[in-house]
Amino acid sequence: MKNLMTYIAYTAGVIFILLGLAILFTNLFPAQLPSQLKVTMGIVLFLYGTFRILSTMFKVKRRIKDEGSN
């Protein structure tokens, strides 16, 4: 179960990063949105995805270290 949750966390991180990049660099979203909102949302989603991936990596490393010490 822990492995499944790890894969889901990594996948969610990648999806957030890709969505942030899509908002920043493509015209997939409505043109009525102000450009400042697009840039802000793109950066926030990119940073949140990066945070999710990094926090998952640290949790996995900690779990492996804890299992190795037992």
mmJSON file of the N, C-alpha and C atoms, coordinates in Angstrom:
{"data_MODEL":{"atom_site":{
"group_PDB":["ATOM","ATOM","ATOM","ATOM","ATOM","ATOM","ATOM","ATOM","ATOM","ATOM","ATOM","ATOM","ATOM","ATOM","ATOM","ATOM","ATOM","ATOM","ATOM","ATOM","ATOM","ATOM","ATOM","ATOM","ATOM","ATOM","ATOM","ATOM","ATOM","ATOM","ATOM","ATOM","ATOM","ATOM","ATOM","ATOM","ATOM","ATOM","ATOM","ATOM","ATOM","ATOM","ATOM","ATOM","ATOM","ATOM","ATOM","ATOM","ATOM","ATOM","ATOM","ATOM","ATOM","ATOM","ATOM","ATOM","ATOM","ATOM","ATOM","ATOM","ATOM","ATOM","ATOM","ATOM","ATOM","ATOM","ATOM","ATOM","ATOM","ATOM","ATOM","ATOM","ATOM","ATOM","ATOM","ATOM","ATOM","ATOM","ATOM","ATOM","ATOM","ATOM","ATOM","ATOM","ATOM","ATOM","ATOM","ATOM","ATOM","ATOM","ATOM","ATOM","ATOM","ATOM","ATOM","ATOM","ATOM","ATOM","ATOM","ATOM","ATOM","ATOM","ATOM","ATOM","ATOM","ATOM","ATOM","ATOM","ATOM","ATOM","ATOM","ATOM","ATOM","ATOM","ATOM","ATOM","ATOM","ATOM","ATOM","ATOM","ATOM","ATOM","ATOM","ATOM","ATOM","ATOM","ATOM","ATOM","ATOM","ATOM","ATOM","ATOM","ATOM","ATOM","ATOM","ATOM","ATOM","ATOM","ATOM","ATOM","ATOM","ATOM","ATOM","ATOM","ATOM","ATOM","ATOM","ATOM","ATOM","ATOM","ATOM","ATOM","ATOM","ATOM","ATOM","ATOM","ATOM","ATOM","ATOM","ATOM","ATOM","ATOM","ATOM","ATOM","ATOM","ATOM","ATOM","ATOM","ATOM","ATOM","ATOM","ATOM","ATOM","ATOM","ATOM","ATOM","ATOM","ATOM","ATOM","ATOM","ATOM","ATOM","ATOM","ATOM","ATOM","ATOM","ATOM","ATOM","ATOM","ATOM","ATOM","ATOM","ATOM","ATOM","ATOM","ATOM","ATOM","ATOM","ATOM","ATOM","ATOM","ATOM","ATOM","ATOM","ATOM","ATOM","ATOM","ATOM","ATOM","ATOM"],
"id":[1,2,3,4,5,6,7,8,9,10,11,12,13,14,15,16,17,18,19,20,21,22,23,24,25,26,27,28,29,30,31,32,33,34,35,36,37,38,39,40,41,42,43,44,45,46,47,48,49,50,51,52,53,54,55,56,57,58,59,60,61,62,63,64,65,66,67,68,69,70,71,72,73,74,75,76,77,78,79,80,81,82,83,84,85,86,87,88,89,90,91,92,93,94,95,96,97,98,99,100,101,102,103,104,105,106,107,108,109,110,111,112,113,114,115,116,117,118,119,120,121,122,123,124,125,126,127,128,129,130,131,132,133,134,135,136,137,138,139,140,141,142,143,144,145,146,147,148,149,150,151,152,153,154,155,156,157,158,159,160,161,162,163,164,165,166,167,168,169,170,171,172,173,174,175,176,177,178,179,180,181,182,183,184,185,186,187,188,189,190,191,192,193,194,195,196,197,198,199,200,201,202,203,204,205,206,207,208,209,210],
"type_symbol":["N","C","C","N","C","C","N","C","C","N","C","C","N","C","C","N","C","C","N","C","C","N","C","C","N","C","C","N","C","C","N","C","C","N","C","C","N","C","C","N","C","C","N","C","C","N","C","C","N","C","C","N","C","C","N","C","C","N","C","C","N","C","C","N","C","C","N","C","C","N","C","C","N","C","C","N","C","C","N","C","C","N","C","C","N","C","C","N","C","C","N","C","C","N","C","C","N","C","C","N","C","C","N","C","C","N","C","C","N","C","C","N","C","C","N","C","C","N","C","C","N","C","C","N","C","C","N","C","C","N","C","C","N","C","C","N","C","C","N","C","C","N","C","C","N","C","C","N","C","C","N","C","C","N","C","C","N","C","C","N","C","C","N","C","C","N","C","C","N","C","C","N","C","C","N","C","C","N","C","C","N","C","C","N","C","C","N","C","C","N","C","C","N","C","C","N","C","C","N","C","C","N","C","C","N","C","C","N","C","C"],
"label_atom_id":["N","CA","C","N","CA","C","N","CA","C","N","CA","C","N","CA","C","N","CA","C","N","CA","C","N","CA","C","N","CA","C","N","CA","C","N","CA","C","N","CA","C","N","CA","C","N","CA","C","N","CA","C","N","CA","C","N","CA","C","N","CA","C","N","CA","C","N","CA","C","N","CA","C","N","CA","C","N","CA","C","N","CA","C","N","CA","C","N","CA","C","N","CA","C","N","CA","C","N","CA","C","N","CA","C","N","CA","C","N","CA","C","N","CA","C","N","CA","C","N","CA","C","N","CA","C","N","CA","C","N","CA","C","N","CA","C","N","CA","C","N","CA","C","N","CA","C","N","CA","C","N","CA","C","N","CA","C","N","CA","C","N","CA","C","N","CA","C","N","CA","C","N","CA","C","N","CA","C","N","CA","C","N","CA","C","N","CA","C","N","CA","C","N","CA","C","N","CA","C","N","CA","C","N","CA","C","N","CA","C","N","CA","C","N","CA","C","N","CA","C","N","CA","C","N","CA","C","N","CA","C","N","CA","C","N","CA","C","N","CA","C","N","CA","C"],
"label_alt_id":[null,null,null,null,null,null,null,null,null,null,null,null,null,null,null,null,null,null,null,null,null,null,null,null,null,null,null,null,null,null,null,null,null,null,null,null,null,null,null,null,null,null,null,null,null,null,null,null,null,null,null,null,null,null,null,null,null,null,null,null,null,null,null,null,null,null,null,null,null,null,null,null,null,null,null,null,null,null,null,null,null,null,null,null,null,null,null,null,null,null,null,null,null,null,null,null,null,null,null,null,null,null,null,null,null,null,null,null,null,null,null,null,null,null,null,null,null,null,null,null,null,null,null,null,null,null,null,null,null,null,null,null,null,null,null,null,null,null,null,null,null,null,null,null,null,null,null,null,null,null,null,null,null,null,null,null,null,null,null,null,null,null,null,null,null,null,null,null,null,null,null,null,null,null,null,null,null,null,null,null,null,null,null,null,null,null,null,null,null,null,null,null,null,null,null,null,null,null,null,null,null,null,null,null,null,null,null,null,null,null],
"label_comp_id":["MET","MET","MET","LYS","LYS","LYS","ASN","ASN","ASN","LEU","LEU","LEU","MET","MET","MET","THR","THR","THR","TYR","TYR","TYR","ILE","ILE","ILE","ALA","ALA","ALA","TYR","TYR","TYR","THR","THR","THR","ALA","ALA","ALA","GLY","GLY","GLY","VAL","VAL","VAL","ILE","ILE","ILE","PHE","PHE","PHE","ILE","ILE","ILE","LEU","LEU","LEU","LEU","LEU","LEU","GLY","GLY","GLY","LEU","LEU","LEU","ALA","ALA","ALA","ILE","ILE","ILE","LEU","LEU","LEU","PHE","PHE","PHE","THR","THR","THR","ASN","ASN","ASN","LEU","LEU","LEU","PHE","PHE","PHE","PRO","PRO","PRO","ALA","ALA","ALA","GLN","GLN","GLN","LEU","LEU","LEU","PRO","PRO","PRO","SER","SER","SER","GLN","GLN","GLN","LEU","LEU","LEU","LYS","LYS","LYS","VAL","VAL","VAL","THR","THR","THR","MET","MET","MET","GLY","GLY","GLY","ILE","ILE","ILE","VAL","VAL","VAL","LEU","LEU","LEU","PHE","PHE","PHE","LEU","LEU","LEU","TYR","TYR","TYR","GLY","GLY","GLY","THR","THR","THR","PHE","PHE","PHE","ARG","ARG","ARG","ILE","ILE","ILE","LEU","LEU","LEU","SER","SER","SER","THR","THR","THR","MET","MET","MET","PHE","PHE","PHE","LYS","LYS","LYS","VAL","VAL","VAL","LYS","LYS","LYS","ARG","ARG","ARG","ARG","ARG","ARG","ILE","ILE","ILE","LYS","LYS","LYS","ASP","ASP","ASP","GLU","GLU","GLU","GLY","GLY","GLY","SER","SER","SER","ASN","ASN","ASN"],
"label_asym_id":["A","A","A","A","A","A","A","A","A","A","A","A","A","A","A","A","A","A","A","A","A","A","A","A","A","A","A","A","A","A","A","A","A","A","A","A","A","A","A","A","A","A","A","A","A","A","A","A","A","A","A","A","A","A","A","A","A","A","A","A","A","A","A","A","A","A","A","A","A","A","A","A","A","A","A","A","A","A","A","A","A","A","A","A","A","A","A","A","A","A","A","A","A","A","A","A","A","A","A","A","A","A","A","A","A","A","A","A","A","A","A","A","A","A","A","A","A","A","A","A","A","A","A","A","A","A","A","A","A","A","A","A","A","A","A","A","A","A","A","A","A","A","A","A","A","A","A","A","A","A","A","A","A","A","A","A","A","A","A","A","A","A","A","A","A","A","A","A","A","A","A","A","A","A","A","A","A","A","A","A","A","A","A","A","A","A","A","A","A","A","A","A","A","A","A","A","A","A","A","A","A","A","A","A","A","A","A","A","A","A"],
"label_entity_id":["1","1","1","1","1","1","1","1","1","1","1","1","1","1","1","1","1","1","1","1","1","1","1","1","1","1","1","1","1","1","1","1","1","1","1","1","1","1","1","1","1","1","1","1","1","1","1","1","1","1","1","1","1","1","1","1","1","1","1","1","1","1","1","1","1","1","1","1","1","1","1","1","1","1","1","1","1","1","1","1","1","1","1","1","1","1","1","1","1","1","1","1","1","1","1","1","1","1","1","1","1","1","1","1","1","1","1","1","1","1","1","1","1","1","1","1","1","1","1","1","1","1","1","1","1","1","1","1","1","1","1","1","1","1","1","1","1","1","1","1","1","1","1","1","1","1","1","1","1","1","1","1","1","1","1","1","1","1","1","1","1","1","1","1","1","1","1","1","1","1","1","1","1","1","1","1","1","1","1","1","1","1","1","1","1","1","1","1","1","1","1","1","1","1","1","1","1","1","1","1","1","1","1","1","1","1","1","1","1","1"],
"label_seq_id":[1,1,1,2,2,2,3,3,3,4,4,4,5,5,5,6,6,6,7,7,7,8,8,8,9,9,9,10,10,10,11,11,11,12,12,12,13,13,13,14,14,14,15,15,15,16,16,16,17,17,17,18,18,18,19,19,19,20,20,20,21,21,21,22,22,22,23,23,23,24,24,24,25,25,25,26,26,26,27,27,27,28,28,28,29,29,29,30,30,30,31,31,31,32,32,32,33,33,33,34,34,34,35,35,35,36,36,36,37,37,37,38,38,38,39,39,39,40,40,40,41,41,41,42,42,42,43,43,43,44,44,44,45,45,45,46,46,46,47,47,47,48,48,48,49,49,49,50,50,50,51,51,51,52,52,52,53,53,53,54,54,54,55,55,55,56,56,56,57,57,57,58,58,58,59,59,59,60,60,60,61,61,61,62,62,62,63,63,63,64,64,64,65,65,65,66,66,66,67,67,67,68,68,68,69,69,69,70,70,70],
"pdbx_PDB_ins_code":[null,null,null,null,null,null,null,null,null,null,null,null,null,null,null,null,null,null,null,null,null,null,null,null,null,null,null,null,null,null,null,null,null,null,null,null,null,null,null,null,null,null,null,null,null,null,null,null,null,null,null,null,null,null,null,null,null,null,null,null,null,null,null,null,null,null,null,null,null,null,null,null,null,null,null,null,null,null,null,null,null,null,null,null,null,null,null,null,null,null,null,null,null,null,null,null,null,null,null,null,null,null,null,null,null,null,null,null,null,null,null,null,null,null,null,null,null,null,null,null,null,null,null,null,null,null,null,null,null,null,null,null,null,null,null,null,null,null,null,null,null,null,null,null,null,null,null,null,null,null,null,null,null,null,null,null,null,null,null,null,null,null,null,null,null,null,null,null,null,null,null,null,null,null,null,null,null,null,null,null,null,null,null,null,null,null,null,null,null,null,null,null,null,null,null,null,null,null,null,null,null,null,null,null,null,null,null,null,null,null],
"Cartn_x":[0.823,0.0,0.865,1.987,2.867,3.454,3.788,4.339,3.313,2.071,1.018,0.86,0.848,0.711,1.918,3.088,4.288,4.162,3.719,3.546,2.481,1.416,0.365,0.904,1.709,2.277,3.219,4.066,4.955,4.152,3.129,2.297,1.59,1.062,0.394,1.377,2.588,3.601,3.913,4.065,4.358,3.183,1.971,0.792,0.716,0.977,0.959,2.032,3.221,4.294,3.904,3.38,2.993,1.853,0.903,-0.202,0.305,1.222,1.806,2.538,3.316,4.031,3.063,1.98,0.986,0.324,0.032,-0.576,0.405,1.673,2.673,2.992,3.118,3.719,2.798,1.531,0.625,-0.604,-1.422,-2.685,-3.869,-3.706,-4.767,-5.902,-5.652,-6.632,-7.256,-8.431,-9.163,-8.347,-8.503,-7.778,-8.347,-9.546,-10.155,-9.437,-8.684,-7.962,-6.809,-6.629,-5.502,-4.167,-3.19,-1.895,-1.216,-1.438,-0.843,-1.394,-2.679,-3.279,-2.698,-2.523,-1.935,-0.521,0.272,1.655,1.675,0.853,0.812,0.377,-0.703,-1.186,-0.169,0.467,1.472,2.636,3.113,4.241,3.837,2.657,2.198,2.056,1.449,1.288,2.63,3.539,4.871,5.599,5.568,6.24,5.58,4.252,3.558,3.906,3.977,4.373,5.789,6.685,8.065,8.108,7.334,7.258,6.759,5.723,5.177,6.203,6.924,7.929,9.056,9.545,10.642,10.219,9.026,8.578,8.372,7.9,7.75,9.108,10.08,11.423,11.995,11.842,12.369,11.637,10.323,9.577,10.034,10.265,10.722,12.104,13.0,14.343,14.276,13.422,13.275,12.71,11.728,11.128,12.155,12.966,14.002,15.028,15.396,16.366,15.796,14.516,13.886,13.755,13.424,13.307,14.665,15.705,17.049,17.604,17.169,17.687,16.987,15.862,15.125,15.643],
"Cartn_y":[-1.2,0.0,1.261,1.206,2.373,2.672,1.61,1.827,2.473,2.055,2.637,4.127,4.471,5.873,6.695,6.08,6.769,7.069,6.098,6.319,7.378,7.358,8.363,9.759,9.867,11.166,11.686,10.805,11.225,11.64,10.86,11.164,12.508,12.754,14.036,15.193,15.013,16.055,16.357,15.31,15.495,16.17,15.778,16.387,17.879,18.238,19.659,20.44,19.857,20.531,20.723,19.671,19.769,20.764,20.777,21.728,23.161,23.373,24.703,25.154,24.246,24.586,24.834,24.051,24.248,25.615,26.025,27.344,28.444,28.25,29.287,29.417,28.288,28.328,27.95,27.678,27.344,28.24,28.115,28.856,27.919,26.913,25.941,26.494,27.574,28.106,29.37,29.747,30.867,32.154,32.856,34.108,35.228,35.028,36.065,36.229,35.202,35.305,36.291,37.144,38.083,37.334,37.896,37.224,37.105,38.064,37.977,36.782,36.501,35.349,34.052,33.987,32.791,32.556,33.603,33.469,33.052,33.695,33.366,31.924,31.516,30.139,29.131,29.42,28.521,28.328,29.426,29.343,28.614,28.921,28.264,26.759,26.346,24.915,24.23,24.881,24.319,24.133,25.154,25.057,24.022,23.93,22.934,21.522,21.296,19.987,19.633,20.612,20.39,20.056,20.779,20.51,19.097,18.666,17.318,16.245,16.418,15.425,15.39,16.554,16.592,16.044,16.396,15.886,14.375,13.855,12.406,11.724,12.318,11.737,11.663,12.728,12.727,11.723,11.567,10.578,9.166,8.891,7.56,7.285,8.259,8.082,7.838,8.585,8.41,7.028,6.578,5.266,4.161,4.282,3.277,3.274,4.45,4.545,3.933,4.209,3.657,2.143,1.613,0.164,-0.509,0.16,-0.394,-0.424,0.502,0.554,-0.435,-0.976,-1.944,-3.319],
"Cartn_z":[0.0,0.0,0.0,0.727,0.777,-0.597,-1.353,-2.689,-3.61,-3.514,-4.341,-4.033,-2.758,-2.376,-2.833,-2.827,-3.306,-4.789,-5.566,-7.005,-7.28,-6.508,-6.678,-6.357,-5.31,-4.938,-6.022,-6.566,-7.656,-8.888,-9.215,-10.38,-10.213,-9.026,-8.773,-8.922,-8.427,-8.567,-10.017,-10.804,-12.23,-12.935,-12.589,-13.21,-12.881,-11.625,-11.256,-12.005,-12.134,-12.868,-14.328,-14.951,-16.359,-16.564,-15.648,-15.75,-15.596,-14.668,-14.505,-15.751,-16.345,-17.578,-18.73,-18.781,-19.84,-19.713,-18.492,-18.297,-18.698,-18.369,-18.661,-20.145,-20.845,-22.179,-23.336,-23.072,-24.168,-24.119,-25.134,-25.195,-25.003,-24.169,-23.947,-23.085,-22.391,-21.466,-22.043,-21.58,-22.183,-22.244,-23.348,-23.55,-22.68,-22.132,-21.304,-19.964,-19.562,-18.298,-18.441,-17.457,-17.516,-17.523,-18.213,-18.322,-16.965,-16.075,-14.739,-13.973,-14.142,-13.476,-14.027,-15.337,-15.944,-15.429,-15.39,-14.92,-13.454,-12.639,-11.215,-10.995,-11.647,-11.482,-11.999,-13.114,-13.657,-12.709,-12.142,-11.209,-9.934,-9.407,-8.181,-8.399,-9.491,-9.754,-9.969,-10.673,-10.883,-9.55,-8.708,-7.409,-6.507,-6.538,-5.723,-6.18,-7.477,-7.984,-7.577,-7.641,-7.208,-5.722,-4.925,-3.491,-3.221,-3.938,-3.728,-4.044,-5.129,-5.512,-4.485,-4.086,-3.113,-1.754,-1.292,0.005,-0.045,-1.161,-1.305,-1.304,-1.98,-1.993,-0.583,0.196,1.555,2.441,2.265,3.042,2.719,1.442,1.036,1.611,1.538,2.102,3.604,4.307,5.748,6.066,5.286,5.513,5.305,4.259,3.994,5.121,5.591,6.682,7.959,8.261,9.462,9.383,8.207,8.049,8.149,7.7,7.761,9.17,10.025,11.392,12.313,11.906,12.748,12.604],
"occupancy":[1.0,1.0,1.0,1.0,1.0,1.0,1.0,1.0,1.0,1.0,1.0,1.0,1.0,1.0,1.0,1.0,1.0,1.0,1.0,1.0,1.0,1.0,1.0,1.0,1.0,1.0,1.0,1.0,1.0,1.0,1.0,1.0,1.0,1.0,1.0,1.0,1.0,1.0,1.0,1.0,1.0,1.0,1.0,1.0,1.0,1.0,1.0,1.0,1.0,1.0,1.0,1.0,1.0,1.0,1.0,1.0,1.0,1.0,1.0,1.0,1.0,1.0,1.0,1.0,1.0,1.0,1.0,1.0,1.0,1.0,1.0,1.0,1.0,1.0,1.0,1.0,1.0,1.0,1.0,1.0,1.0,1.0,1.0,1.0,1.0,1.0,1.0,1.0,1.0,1.0,1.0,1.0,1.0,1.0,1.0,1.0,1.0,1.0,1.0,1.0,1.0,1.0,1.0,1.0,1.0,1.0,1.0,1.0,1.0,1.0,1.0,1.0,1.0,1.0,1.0,1.0,1.0,1.0,1.0,1.0,1.0,1.0,1.0,1.0,1.0,1.0,1.0,1.0,1.0,1.0,1.0,1.0,1.0,1.0,1.0,1.0,1.0,1.0,1.0,1.0,1.0,1.0,1.0,1.0,1.0,1.0,1.0,1.0,1.0,1.0,1.0,1.0,1.0,1.0,1.0,1.0,1.0,1.0,1.0,1.0,1.0,1.0,1.0,1.0,1.0,1.0,1.0,1.0,1.0,1.0,1.0,1.0,1.0,1.0,1.0,1.0,1.0,1.0,1.0,1.0,1.0,1.0,1.0,1.0,1.0,1.0,1.0,1.0,1.0,1.0,1.0,1.0,1.0,1.0,1.0,1.0,1.0,1.0,1.0,1.0,1.0,1.0,1.0,1.0,1.0,1.0,1.0,1.0,1.0,1.0],
"B_iso_or_equiv":[0.0,0.0,0.0,0.0,0.0,0.0,0.0,0.0,0.0,0.0,0.0,0.0,0.0,0.0,0.0,0.0,0.0,0.0,0.0,0.0,0.0,0.0,0.0,0.0,0.0,0.0,0.0,0.0,0.0,0.0,0.0,0.0,0.0,0.0,0.0,0.0,0.0,0.0,0.0,0.0,0.0,0.0,0.0,0.0,0.0,0.0,0.0,0.0,0.0,0.0,0.0,0.0,0.0,0.0,0.0,0.0,0.0,0.0,0.0,0.0,0.0,0.0,0.0,0.0,0.0,0.0,0.0,0.0,0.0,0.0,0.0,0.0,0.0,0.0,0.0,0.0,0.0,0.0,0.0,0.0,0.0,0.0,0.0,0.0,0.0,0.0,0.0,0.0,0.0,0.0,0.0,0.0,0.0,0.0,0.0,0.0,0.0,0.0,0.0,0.0,0.0,0.0,0.0,0.0,0.0,0.0,0.0,0.0,0.0,0.0,0.0,0.0,0.0,0.0,0.0,0.0,0.0,0.0,0.0,0.0,0.0,0.0,0.0,0.0,0.0,0.0,0.0,0.0,0.0,0.0,0.0,0.0,0.0,0.0,0.0,0.0,0.0,0.0,0.0,0.0,0.0,0.0,0.0,0.0,0.0,0.0,0.0,0.0,0.0,0.0,0.0,0.0,0.0,0.0,0.0,0.0,0.0,0.0,0.0,0.0,0.0,0.0,0.0,0.0,0.0,0.0,0.0,0.0,0.0,0.0,0.0,0.0,0.0,0.0,0.0,0.0,0.0,0.0,0.0,0.0,0.0,0.0,0.0,0.0,0.0,0.0,0.0,0.0,0.0,0.0,0.0,0.0,0.0,0.0,0.0,0.0,0.0,0.0,0.0,0.0,0.0,0.0,0.0,0.0,0.0,0.0,0.0,0.0,0.0,0.0],
"pdbx_formal_charge":[null,null,null,null,null,null,null,null,null,null,null,null,null,null,null,null,null,null,null,null,null,null,null,null,null,null,null,null,null,null,null,null,null,null,null,null,null,null,null,null,null,null,null,null,null,null,null,null,null,null,null,null,null,null,null,null,null,null,null,null,null,null,null,null,null,null,null,null,null,null,null,null,null,null,null,null,null,null,null,null,null,null,null,null,null,null,null,null,null,null,null,null,null,null,null,null,null,null,null,null,null,null,null,null,null,null,null,null,null,null,null,null,null,null,null,null,null,null,null,null,null,null,null,null,null,null,null,null,null,null,null,null,null,null,null,null,null,null,null,null,null,null,null,null,null,null,null,null,null,null,null,null,null,null,null,null,null,null,null,null,null,null,null,null,null,null,null,null,null,null,null,null,null,null,null,null,null,null,null,null,null,null,null,null,null,null,null,null,null,null,null,null,null,null,null,null,null,null,null,null,null,null,null,null,null,null,null,null,null,null],
"auth_seq_id":[1,1,1,2,2,2,3,3,3,4,4,4,5,5,5,6,6,6,7,7,7,8,8,8,9,9,9,10,10,10,11,11,11,12,12,12,13,13,13,14,14,14,15,15,15,16,16,16,17,17,17,18,18,18,19,19,19,20,20,20,21,21,21,22,22,22,23,23,23,24,24,24,25,25,25,26,26,26,27,27,27,28,28,28,29,29,29,30,30,30,31,31,31,32,32,32,33,33,33,34,34,34,35,35,35,36,36,36,37,37,37,38,38,38,39,39,39,40,40,40,41,41,41,42,42,42,43,43,43,44,44,44,45,45,45,46,46,46,47,47,47,48,48,48,49,49,49,50,50,50,51,51,51,52,52,52,53,53,53,54,54,54,55,55,55,56,56,56,57,57,57,58,58,58,59,59,59,60,60,60,61,61,61,62,62,62,63,63,63,64,64,64,65,65,65,66,66,66,67,67,67,68,68,68,69,69,69,70,70,70],
"auth_comp_id":["MET","MET","MET","LYS","LYS","LYS","ASN","ASN","ASN","LEU","LEU","LEU","MET","MET","MET","THR","THR","THR","TYR","TYR","TYR","ILE","ILE","ILE","ALA","ALA","ALA","TYR","TYR","TYR","THR","THR","THR","ALA","ALA","ALA","GLY","GLY","GLY","VAL","VAL","VAL","ILE","ILE","ILE","PHE","PHE","PHE","ILE","ILE","ILE","LEU","LEU","LEU","LEU","LEU","LEU","GLY","GLY","GLY","LEU","LEU","LEU","ALA","ALA","ALA","ILE","ILE","ILE","LEU","LEU","LEU","PHE","PHE","PHE","THR","THR","THR","ASN","ASN","ASN","LEU","LEU","LEU","PHE","PHE","PHE","PRO","PRO","PRO","ALA","ALA","ALA","GLN","GLN","GLN","LEU","LEU","LEU","PRO","PRO","PRO","SER","SER","SER","GLN","GLN","GLN","LEU","LEU","LEU","LYS","LYS","LYS","VAL","VAL","VAL","THR","THR","THR","MET","MET","MET","GLY","GLY","GLY","ILE","ILE","ILE","VAL","VAL","VAL","LEU","LEU","LEU","PHE","PHE","PHE","LEU","LEU","LEU","TYR","TYR","TYR","GLY","GLY","GLY","THR","THR","THR","PHE","PHE","PHE","ARG","ARG","ARG","ILE","ILE","ILE","LEU","LEU","LEU","SER","SER","SER","THR","THR","THR","MET","MET","MET","PHE","PHE","PHE","LYS","LYS","LYS","VAL","VAL","VAL","LYS","LYS","LYS","ARG","ARG","ARG","ARG","ARG","ARG","ILE","ILE","ILE","LYS","LYS","LYS","ASP","ASP","ASP","GLU","GLU","GLU","GLY","GLY","GLY","SER","SER","SER","ASN","ASN","ASN"],
"auth_asym_id":["A","A","A","A","A","A","A","A","A","A","A","A","A","A","A","A","A","A","A","A","A","A","A","A","A","A","A","A","A","A","A","A","A","A","A","A","A","A","A","A","A","A","A","A","A","A","A","A","A","A","A","A","A","A","A","A","A","A","A","A","A","A","A","A","A","A","A","A","A","A","A","A","A","A","A","A","A","A","A","A","A","A","A","A","A","A","A","A","A","A","A","A","A","A","A","A","A","A","A","A","A","A","A","A","A","A","A","A","A","A","A","A","A","A","A","A","A","A","A","A","A","A","A","A","A","A","A","A","A","A","A","A","A","A","A","A","A","A","A","A","A","A","A","A","A","A","A","A","A","A","A","A","A","A","A","A","A","A","A","A","A","A","A","A","A","A","A","A","A","A","A","A","A","A","A","A","A","A","A","A","A","A","A","A","A","A","A","A","A","A","A","A","A","A","A","A","A","A","A","A","A","A","A","A","A","A","A","A","A","A"],
"auth_atom_id":["N","CA","C","N","CA","C","N","CA","C","N","CA","C","N","CA","C","N","CA","C","N","CA","C","N","CA","C","N","CA","C","N","CA","C","N","CA","C","N","CA","C","N","CA","C","N","CA","C","N","CA","C","N","CA","C","N","CA","C","N","CA","C","N","CA","C","N","CA","C","N","CA","C","N","CA","C","N","CA","C","N","CA","C","N","CA","C","N","CA","C","N","CA","C","N","CA","C","N","CA","C","N","CA","C","N","CA","C","N","CA","C","N","CA","C","N","CA","C","N","CA","C","N","CA","C","N","CA","C","N","CA","C","N","CA","C","N","CA","C","N","CA","C","N","CA","C","N","CA","C","N","CA","C","N","CA","C","N","CA","C","N","CA","C","N","CA","C","N","CA","C","N","CA","C","N","CA","C","N","CA","C","N","CA","C","N","CA","C","N","CA","C","N","CA","C","N","CA","C","N","CA","C","N","CA","C","N","CA","C","N","CA","C","N","CA","C","N","CA","C","N","CA","C","N","CA","C","N","CA","C","N","CA","C","N","CA","C","N","CA","C","N","CA","C"],
"pdbx_PDB_model_num":[1,1,1,1,1,1,1,1,1,1,1,1,1,1,1,1,1,1,1,1,1,1,1,1,1,1,1,1,1,1,1,1,1,1,1,1,1,1,1,1,1,1,1,1,1,1,1,1,1,1,1,1,1,1,1,1,1,1,1,1,1,1,1,1,1,1,1,1,1,1,1,1,1,1,1,1,1,1,1,1,1,1,1,1,1,1,1,1,1,1,1,1,1,1,1,1,1,1,1,1,1,1,1,1,1,1,1,1,1,1,1,1,1,1,1,1,1,1,1,1,1,1,1,1,1,1,1,1,1,1,1,1,1,1,1,1,1,1,1,1,1,1,1,1,1,1,1,1,1,1,1,1,1,1,1,1,1,1,1,1,1,1,1,1,1,1,1,1,1,1,1,1,1,1,1,1,1,1,1,1,1,1,1,1,1,1,1,1,1,1,1,1,1,1,1,1,1,1,1,1,1,1,1,1,1,1,1,1,1,1]
}}}
